[in-house]
């Protein structure tokens, strides 16, 4: 289905959510590595990495300390030099207990000798060599999904005609990608060029919401050096513009069939932060051992955009930002729409975490607080970018009629939260949808 002119560079449905981009003018600040880091072994879609080190071992910055030898996953690297204190367990952002490697930082920042710039010009590297180096450096999607970048690239080779670099950052509060595009546009385009070369495409499209004009200007200036190989595309500011299905439609006018991936519509999408990490992997030889994270909300003393080491505890990150000015009612990993409420500040930073948000009652009270009966106003349906009849689906889920919910398209839900955001009855619709999808997946697994 083609867009009309009015639909150009956006999508049907969605919401104009309050932005709360308090940190949009906060420069990226490098956070020193804390004394102790807990590096999770499960940071990506796929199976957890297996340790390559043992307690008492000395590790170096950028050293591979865990790997996945059989199956989908990414290696994990040490963000500091120091000693392996031991192994532990942490609860991650989604509530699962995962293994971690605990490292005592010696403060020397001694770099692993194997972390070297790529040995030849990127134009001389073939696709498999590029994929292998991206895998070696442990790069995963930084936009939140944490899909291993090498696997996404490999699955797109020979199947796509459009490379989209996602700079939408449509979630409220989050500005990490905004600051990256404004401050370091060359890194993003450098990574995009590596991906473009690997895919054999003539150009890439970097898609940015039009509420980030300074970033658009910076990216456009940097792109001007590439003689048309990089296009900067302005998108209408609307949530969830950064969702891959909505992004593909906004940029190309193509719709991804239910149950299919962007590659099935001839597209592949990488986040701007992922591109910057790929650039570092080739230009510096440095694996993914840190990431930019927005620390914001009405409970933090100094809202910030930090370049923080992977494995830093939320507690250490919050202390670096001046600590708390009030006790938070809710701490969210990621954005307020699609992120997850964490149970403990001992949770450590992972590659896919773009934000740590600390909210008092003012921001934490909706949806789900004082829930009332559905009045069938249709706002959830109007806001749903997948055009689902959310109220009827949730009614089926509440009755445990999951087959009926599935028939109404439950599994097409992208869990963006637009329905709950717009619900006047304060029903936590997206939580019901997530729960319903989990039940259906479990039933399907039992049948296999």
BAVEXKE-204251 format. One record per residue (C-alpha): x, y, z. Coordinates in nm, 4 decimals. Example, Ala and Ser with C-alpha at 12.3 -4.5 7.8 and 13.67 -1.06 7.14 Angstrom:
2
X Y Z
1.2300 -0.4500 0.7800
1.3670 -0.1060 0.7140
END
This chain:
448
X Y Z
0.0000 0.0000 0.0000
0.1393 0.3394 -0.1006
0.1350 0.6465 0.1178
-0.0657 0.9535 0.0336
0.1225 1.2849 0.0317
-0.0108 1.3615 0.3797
0.1294 1.0326 0.5050
0.4776 1.0920 0.3682
0.7560 1.0159 0.6194
0.5211 0.8985 0.8926
0.2671 0.6204 0.9519
-0.0938 0.5662 1.0446
-0.1794 0.5643 1.4148
0.0640 0.6425 1.6913
0.0594 0.9272 1.9411
0.2038 1.2715 1.9906
0.3350 1.1965 2.3376
0.4810 1.4517 2.5781
0.8529 1.4562 2.5014
1.0250 1.5562 2.8298
1.3594 1.5804 2.6475
1.5247 1.7535 2.9426
1.8725 1.6302 2.8495
1.8693 1.7286 2.4823
2.1224 2.0042 2.5534
2.3423 1.7951 2.7866
2.6726 1.7028 2.6248
2.7893 1.3424 2.6429
3.0035 1.3026 2.9548
3.2429 1.0112 2.9977
3.1868 0.8330 3.3262
3.4991 0.6825 3.4870
3.4777 0.3090 3.5396
3.3668 0.2179 3.8943
3.5762 0.0077 4.1324
3.3748 -0.3088 4.0632
3.1782 -0.4029 3.7495
2.9340 -0.6889 3.6955
2.9288 -0.7816 3.3276
2.6208 -0.9862 3.2391
2.6693 -1.2901 3.0165
2.3217 -1.2571 2.8650
2.2986 -0.9147 2.6984
2.1619 -1.0120 2.3597
1.8841 -1.2027 2.1914
2.0104 -1.5600 2.1810
2.1865 -1.7880 2.4260
2.4103 -1.6574 2.7072
2.7837 -1.6360 2.6514
3.0047 -1.8883 2.8301
3.2956 -1.7573 3.0409
3.6482 -1.7741 2.8989
3.8070 -1.6613 3.2263
3.8166 -1.7905 3.5830
3.8327 -1.6243 3.9258
4.1723 -1.4702 3.9887
4.2533 -1.4103 3.6212
4.3757 -1.0662 3.5175
4.1837 -0.9150 3.2274
4.2531 -0.6196 2.9998
4.0373 -0.3524 2.8386
3.8671 -0.5030 2.5343
3.9615 -0.8619 2.6159
3.7019 -1.1235 2.5245
3.5890 -1.2765 2.8540
3.2914 -1.4838 2.7335
3.1701 -1.6193 2.4008
2.8896 -1.8108 2.2322
3.0403 -2.0996 2.0395
2.7265 -2.2694 1.9137
2.4117 -2.0716 1.8372
2.2918 -1.7139 1.8167
2.4645 -1.4736 2.0530
2.7521 -1.2323 2.1016
3.0860 -1.2422 2.2799
3.1333 -1.0236 2.5876
3.4429 -0.8145 2.6587
3.6005 -0.6587 2.9653
3.5413 -0.2822 2.9955
3.8401 -0.2390 3.2308
4.1704 -0.3945 3.3234
4.1752 -0.5722 3.6557
4.1096 -0.9039 3.8279
3.8175 -1.1406 3.7922
3.6740 -1.1410 4.1418
3.4355 -1.4238 4.0651
3.0992 -1.5094 3.9151
2.7627 -1.3933 4.0386
2.3972 -1.3602 3.9517
2.1956 -1.0450 3.8888
1.8347 -0.9728 3.8044
1.8262 -0.8008 3.4663
1.5845 -0.5344 3.3481
1.3167 -0.7841 3.2426
1.3281 -0.9652 3.5776
1.5300 -1.2697 3.4751
1.8224 -1.3961 3.6830
2.1394 -1.4015 3.4732
2.5021 -1.4943 3.5333
2.7680 -1.2251 3.5410
3.1452 -1.1896 3.5660
3.2535 -0.9618 3.8515
3.5683 -0.7612 3.7744
3.7734 -0.5503 4.0169
3.8992 -0.2445 3.8302
4.2729 -0.1841 3.8821
4.2484 0.1686 3.7402
4.5301 0.1111 3.4883
4.3086 0.0879 3.1756
4.5578 -0.1461 3.0130
4.4362 -0.2342 2.6664
4.4259 -0.5871 2.5308
4.6896 -0.6180 2.2546
4.4410 -0.7919 2.0246
4.2141 -0.4838 2.0172
4.3662 -0.3309 1.7034
4.2234 -0.1267 1.4146
4.1003 -0.3305 1.1203
4.4133 -0.4194 0.9220
4.2987 -0.3084 0.5764
4.0845 -0.0520 0.4032
3.7149 -0.1347 0.4345
3.6729 -0.1298 0.0552
3.9159 -0.4224 0.0384
3.7185 -0.6335 0.2885
3.4536 -0.8744 0.1673
3.1153 -0.9190 0.3328
3.2085 -1.2252 0.5389
3.5193 -1.0531 0.6731
3.3107 -0.7550 0.7853
3.0512 -0.9818 0.9471
3.3243 -1.1759 1.1286
3.4824 -0.8579 1.2691
3.1465 -0.7219 1.3876
3.0821 -1.0508 1.5640
3.4296 -1.0588 1.7167
3.3677 -0.7124 1.8650
3.0415 -0.8204 2.0292
2.8229 -0.5554 1.8696
2.4483 -0.5852 1.9183
2.1571 -0.3578 1.8415
2.1769 -0.0567 2.0716
1.8189 0.0527 2.0185
1.6834 -0.1869 2.2802
1.6167 -0.5140 2.0985
1.9816 -0.6242 2.1378
1.9785 -0.8478 1.8313
2.3372 -0.9464 1.7365
2.4440 -0.7071 1.4598
2.6438 -0.9664 1.2689
2.3412 -1.1979 1.2446
2.1125 -0.9188 1.1248
2.3680 -0.8167 0.8613
2.4197 -1.1727 0.7424
2.0445 -1.2325 0.7101
2.0082 -0.9200 0.4935
2.2867 -0.9865 0.2427
2.1427 -1.0269 -0.1055
1.7863 -0.9693 0.0141
1.7569 -0.5939 0.0707
1.7754 -0.2811 -0.1395
1.7414 -0.0259 0.1409
1.9644 0.0325 0.4442
1.7896 0.2462 0.7070
1.9793 0.3983 0.9977
1.7374 0.4661 1.2826
1.7821 0.8066 1.4471
1.4179 0.8561 1.5423
1.4609 0.8174 1.9215
1.0877 0.8687 1.9675
1.0653 0.7617 2.3349
1.0087 1.0433 2.5864
1.3083 1.1476 2.8012
1.5718 0.9648 2.5942
1.8299 1.1836 2.4186
2.1384 0.9593 2.3944
2.1014 0.9111 2.0177
2.0209 1.2813 1.9707
2.3460 1.3851 2.1365
2.5419 1.1199 1.9453
2.4078 1.2502 1.6116
2.4838 1.6096 1.7082
2.8290 1.5522 1.8565
2.9699 1.2585 1.6576
2.7936 1.2384 1.3199
3.1072 1.1143 1.1412
3.1140 0.7998 1.3547
2.7551 0.7163 1.2653
2.8113 0.7667 0.8949
3.1387 0.5741 0.9136
2.9534 0.2745 1.0526
2.6735 0.3147 0.7991
2.9292 0.3130 0.5175
3.0744 -0.0136 0.6464
2.7266 -0.1687 0.6473
2.6472 -0.0265 0.3035
2.9668 -0.1732 0.1611
2.8948 -0.5135 0.3165
2.5446 -0.5140 0.1685
2.6582 -0.3945 -0.1740
2.4127 -0.1029 -0.1778
2.4547 0.2362 -0.3393
2.3309 0.4463 -0.0481
2.1951 0.4490 0.3063
1.9069 0.6495 0.4526
1.9491 0.8031 0.7977
1.6005 0.8721 0.9373
1.5651 1.1394 1.2083
1.2530 1.2883 1.3660
1.2071 1.6564 1.2878
1.2231 1.7601 1.6551
1.6034 1.7204 1.6377
1.6955 1.9987 1.3968
2.0460 2.0484 1.5388
2.1175 1.6786 1.4890
1.9712 1.6903 1.1378
2.1986 1.9823 1.0523
2.5086 1.8109 1.1937
2.4309 1.4851 1.0155
2.3566 1.6659 0.6875
2.6898 1.8475 0.6962
2.8747 1.5226 0.7630
2.6773 1.3400 0.4924
2.7663 1.6065 0.2365
3.1162 1.4577 0.2094
2.9824 1.1291 0.0763
2.8512 1.2464 -0.2631
2.4967 1.1169 -0.2377
2.5780 0.7830 -0.0740
2.4143 0.8998 0.2497
2.0669 1.0544 0.2565
1.9282 1.2333 0.5628
1.5513 1.1876 0.5822
1.3365 1.3963 0.8169
1.0439 1.2126 0.9737
0.7383 1.3546 1.1422
0.7773 1.3503 1.5199
0.5345 1.0871 1.6422
0.5533 0.7833 1.8660
0.6442 0.5004 1.7866
0.8239 0.6295 1.4778
1.1342 0.4299 1.5710
0.9572 0.0927 1.5584
1.0940 -0.1006 1.2628
0.7551 -0.1538 1.0977
0.6595 0.2103 1.1213
1.0067 0.3204 1.0149
1.0055 0.1040 0.7023
0.6652 0.2423 0.6053
0.7671 0.6031 0.6744
1.0849 0.5766 0.4671
0.9771 0.3495 0.1808
0.5977 0.3193 0.1865
0.6301 -0.0583 0.2171
0.4419 -0.2647 0.4737
0.6029 -0.5599 0.6504
0.3662 -0.8579 0.6404
0.2515 -0.9989 0.9745
0.5063 -1.2410 1.1106
0.7757 -1.1219 0.8716
1.0915 -0.9146 0.9146
1.2087 -0.5889 0.7502
1.4235 -0.7968 0.5126
1.0997 -0.9421 0.3731
1.0160 -0.5862 0.2650
1.3634 -0.5305 0.1214
1.4950 -0.3297 0.4177
1.7404 -0.3671 0.7036
1.7564 -0.1287 1.0003
2.0441 -0.0419 1.2344
2.0380 0.2100 1.5174
2.2667 0.5146 1.4981
2.4451 0.4023 1.8152
2.5054 0.0589 1.6648
2.6626 0.2278 1.3622
2.8936 0.4306 1.5878
2.9990 0.1094 1.7664
3.0729 -0.0553 1.4307
3.2865 0.2438 1.3324
3.4857 0.2144 1.6572
3.5308 -0.1578 1.6002
3.6976 -0.1004 1.2636
3.8717 0.2341 1.3179
3.9958 0.1677 1.6721
3.9681 -0.2075 1.7067
3.7666 -0.1571 2.0238
3.4823 -0.3985 2.0969
3.1581 -0.2833 2.2517
3.2533 -0.2141 2.6136
3.0612 0.1094 2.6763
2.7502 0.2884 2.5573
2.5771 0.6247 2.5797
2.2874 0.6199 2.8249
2.0416 0.8945 2.9221
1.9924 0.9299 3.2983
1.6825 1.1395 3.3594
1.3538 1.1754 3.5445
1.2387 1.4010 3.8255
1.4369 1.2185 4.0966
1.7926 1.2569 3.9640
2.0003 1.5565 4.0723
2.1881 1.6076 3.7450
2.0101 1.4574 3.4421
2.2830 1.3545 3.1990
2.3911 1.1746 2.8857
2.6763 0.9469 2.9897
2.9261 0.7323 2.8067
2.9331 0.4600 3.0703
3.1185 0.1271 3.0880
2.9123 -0.1860 3.0332
2.8753 -0.3596 3.3694
2.8470 -0.0412 3.5767
2.5722 -0.0733 3.8365
2.2738 0.1599 3.8172
2.3688 0.2691 4.1686
2.7154 0.3834 4.0536
2.5688 0.5601 3.7498
2.3150 0.7456 3.9643
2.5845 0.8494 4.2122
2.7945 0.9891 3.9271
2.4921 1.2024 3.8293
2.4779 1.3578 4.1766
2.2501 1.1047 4.3379
1.8802 1.1371 4.4114
1.6857 1.4449 4.5151
1.3818 1.2381 4.6117
1.3022 0.8707 4.6511
1.1831 0.7260 4.3197
0.8599 0.5331 4.2990
0.9757 0.3653 3.9793
1.3116 0.3081 3.8083
1.2912 0.2213 3.4399
1.5538 0.0678 3.2147
1.4977 0.2137 2.8683
1.2177 0.4541 2.7825
0.8919 0.5055 2.9727
0.6797 0.3581 2.6937
0.8640 0.0327 2.6151
1.1171 0.0066 2.8972
1.1057 -0.2182 3.2035
1.0754 -0.1328 3.5701
1.3814 -0.2663 3.7545
1.3711 -0.4156 4.1022
1.7145 -0.3117 4.2250
1.9787 -0.0486 4.1568
2.2314 -0.3343 4.1648
2.1201 -0.4069 3.8068
2.4123 -0.3403 3.5729
2.4314 -0.1551 3.2418
2.4012 -0.3705 2.9321
2.4604 -0.3007 2.5635
2.0903 -0.2548 2.4914
2.0094 -0.0079 2.7710
1.9540 0.3416 2.6295
1.8145 0.5058 2.9426
1.7868 0.4898 3.3199
1.4825 0.6881 3.4311
1.3899 0.7625 3.7909
1.0335 0.8773 3.8506
0.8353 1.0008 4.1464
0.4582 0.9556 4.1733
0.4119 1.2437 3.9272
0.5356 1.0344 3.6337
0.4879 0.6826 3.7676
0.1144 0.6863 3.8241
-0.0296 0.6169 3.4765
-0.1382 0.3754 3.3366
-0.2622 0.1126 3.5813
-0.3313 0.3457 3.8737
-0.7007 0.3661 3.9633
-0.7956 0.1498 3.6669
-1.1624 0.1773 3.5728
-1.3893 -0.0044 3.3293
-1.3333 0.0196 2.9538
-1.5829 0.2617 2.7958
-1.5074 0.1440 2.4388
-1.4029 0.4919 2.3299
-1.1742 0.3530 2.0590
-0.8710 0.5664 2.1493
-0.6517 0.2590 2.1837
-0.7450 0.1461 1.8331
-0.6899 0.4915 1.6864
-0.3430 0.5125 1.8418
-0.2319 0.1582 1.7596
0.0262 0.1667 1.4770
-0.0672 -0.1945 1.3949
-0.4398 -0.1026 1.3766
-0.5440 -0.3614 1.6353
-0.8739 -0.3617 1.8238
-0.6848 -0.3550 2.1508
-0.9845 -0.3241 2.3814
-1.1440 -0.6403 2.2406
-0.8149 -0.8303 2.2477
-0.7588 -0.7401 2.6138
-1.1176 -0.8391 2.6939
-1.0437 -1.1835 2.5461
-0.7189 -1.2084 2.7443
-0.8993 -1.1249 3.0686
-1.1371 -1.4139 2.9941
-0.8396 -1.6439 2.9210
-0.9672 -1.6827 2.5657
-0.6243 -1.6599 2.4062
-0.7308 -1.8212 2.0793
-0.9842 -1.5435 2.0251
-0.7199 -1.2830 2.1121
-0.4834 -1.4407 1.8609
-0.7540 -1.4353 1.5950
-0.7834 -1.0582 1.6489
-0.4108 -1.0146 1.5838
-0.2569 -1.0222 1.9328
0.0773 -1.1526 1.8048
0.1107 -0.8500 1.5751
0.1313 -0.6183 1.8773
0.4687 -0.4386 1.8883
0.4234 -0.3524 2.2593
0.4804 0.0186 2.1994
0.2376 0.1247 2.4741
0.0430 0.3762 2.2623
-0.2810 0.2068 2.3639
-0.2159 0.2388 2.7370
-0.0902 0.5956 2.6994
-0.4193 0.7010 2.5402
-0.6561 0.4977 2.7601
-0.8823 0.7273 2.9685
-0.9687 0.4306 3.1914
-0.5996 0.3894 3.2828
-0.6035 0.0218 3.1858
-0.2481 -0.1165 3.1464
-0.3364 -0.2515 2.8050
0.0162 -0.3214 2.6851
0.0892 -0.5290 2.9971
-0.2149 -0.7446 2.9229
-0.0975 -0.7789 2.5619
0.2518 -0.8840 2.6713
0.1087 -1.1393 2.9128
-0.1240 -1.2772 2.6472
0.1573 -1.3133 2.3964
0.3650 -1.4981 2.6555
0.0844 -1.7480 2.7140
0.0440 -1.8110 2.3407
0.4190 -1.8574 2.2922
0.4285 -2.1046 2.5812
0.1356 -2.3022 2.4381
0.3011 -2.3108 2.0969
0.6297 -2.4320 2.2479
0.4539 -2.7141 2.4327
0.3017 -2.8383 2.1065
0.6383 -2.8564 1.9308
END
